[in-house]
Amino acid sequence: MTSLEEAFDAASFRTQGHALIDQIAEYFTRVRSTGTDSMPVLPWVDPESMRRAWPASFEKPGEQELSSLVARVLAESNHLHHPRYMGHQVAVSLPLASLTDLVSSVLNNAMAIYETGPVSTSIERNLAAWLARQVGFGTGADGIFTSGGSVGNLTALLAARSAMAGYDLWEEGSHAGPPLALLASEQTHYCVKRAVQIMGWGAKGVSPVAVDGRFRMKAAALADAKKRAEDAGRRVIAVVASAASTATGAFDPLDEVADFCEANKLWFHVDGAHGASAVLSEKYRHLTRGIERADSVVWDAHKMMLMPSLLTAVLFRDGKRSYEAFAQQASYLFDGAARPEDEWFNSGTRTLECSKSMMATKLFVGLSVYGKELFADYVTRMFDLGARFAERLETAPDFELPAPPDGNIVCFRYMPPGLAVDKDALQLKIRRQILGDGSFYIVQTRLPSGLHLRVTFMNPFTSAADLDALIDRVRAAA
Ligand SMILES: *Cc1c(COP(=O)(O)O)cnc(C)c1O
């Protein structure tokens, strides 16, 4: 039996740690290759076989050592560092950020109150202010970090509810006033509807706003969506716009939505989980015009800022609003300051989480060592790839684009002229084949016109040659 003393031995940590870093560095070299020695992007195994292949009994500890266990985890996972990873919008972890996460994981400061995370709490405070400045918010802005955009959207909408409902749902419950609703397009991420249902507004708590031919919210349709909700007896308190929406990567017209919110005194929330990072890029910042007028913005650094999961900023133009999402006090943790903002350093008053990882430290280190330009350049390059891939598809007679992409998410279909088979079934089969051989990792999405293949360019080393290779691979699969 290993003793606790042995498990915590500093000398073994050093030996194991050096070997582990060597192992990961070798992985980085191998995973980048797209030549004949290329690894599959995702070595596909069906879920039940995969589950059975992994040991679930721990009766003989020590039979396998760290390096062989890690080798297996590395080999059988989905390889985001592979240049032909083009699937869901998950960040390709910046190596420096992964190293910093090791430090955070060692320290494991819990974050809910200042004393359990003095350094990381201070870093979060300053980084929230920095991100708020990038968005274009003024000096009164503030923000907090949460474990993911889904929790972030819920947090922002709870604050919106406190500010706008006109009665105290937190204390009195939802029967104390009229049922509430918000306006959002059908392209909005499902977590917004989920947040609405968690808040108890029911499925009709989202009044859908129509989109245009590019899947962007039609600002002119907001009044209609508001009226429908009001005719059904609801009080409309907010609009949620996407920057960008998940399925197609479309950026809603934020400036026009802001006009509507101002005129109608509604809370304006921007779900920028994926695309708020565009504010960093000179070339693509225009897509987010109007974001600085939002009351709240959610921004995932584990999407387009190269950070390992999870790291979400919830930013408020008026920082005091960030104290309203969770109004209750836990006296054993929090001192109960006269003004809640006097206790900004007890972040647990403003987050769903009590314990939380030291999540912002890796972004602080990334920005400190490399500067903003690295991240700006990354966003520009990924969005450029989206445009380039769309150009290639537009000139190919056998491919179809449902709409030109705004950024790095591109939906498309293989549709040779005169094709007489089921279009949706064909896309599905193409994707199955590509998933099966692991040559690329791409996904699929259903749009009103049918099933489409979908790529998101996330990997800094995806090249123009990889785009051509994907087109060839789709044709061969078809
Ligand atoms: C990814 C995404 C989310 C969900 O964020 P998580 O961090 O995965 O919880 C919400 N909205 C949009 C637009 C997204 O792209």
The ligand as a Tripos MOL2 file, in Angstrom:
@<TRIPOS>MOLECULE
LIG
   15    15     1     0     0
SMALL
NO_CHARGES

@<TRIPOS>ATOM
      1 C1        -20.6960   27.5770  -26.1530 C.3       1 LIG1
      2 C2        -21.8140   28.5250  -26.0450 C.ar      1 LIG1
      3 C3        -22.6000   28.5810  -24.8930 C.ar      1 LIG1
      4 C4        -22.4260   27.6150  -23.7460 C.3       1 LIG1
      5 O1        -21.2520   27.8970  -23.0760 O.3       1 LIG1
      6 P1        -20.5200   26.7670  -22.1830 P.3       1 LIG1
      7 O2        -19.2760   27.4610  -21.7580 O.co2     1 LIG1
      8 O3        -20.2850   25.6100  -23.0890 O.co2     1 LIG1
      9 O4        -21.4350   26.4420  -21.0590 O.co2     1 LIG1
     10 C5        -23.5920   29.5330  -24.8300 C.ar      1 LIG1
     11 N1        -23.8130   30.3700  -25.8540 N.ar      1 LIG1
     12 C6        -23.0820   30.3590  -26.9810 C.ar      1 LIG1
     13 C7        -23.3840   31.3230  -28.0850 C.3       1 LIG1
     14 C8        -22.0500   29.4210  -27.1150 C.ar      1 LIG1
     15 O5        -21.3330   29.3990  -28.2360 O.3       1 LIG1
@<TRIPOS>BOND
     1     1     2 1
     2     2     3 ar
     3     2    14 ar
     4     3     4 1
     5     3    10 ar
     6     4     5 1
     7     5     6 1
     8     6     7 2
     9     6     8 1
    10     6     9 1
    11    10    11 ar
    12    11    12 ar
    13    12    13 1
    14    12    14 ar
    15    14    15 1
@<TRIPOS>SUBSTRUCTURE
     1 LIG1         1 GROUP 0 **** ****
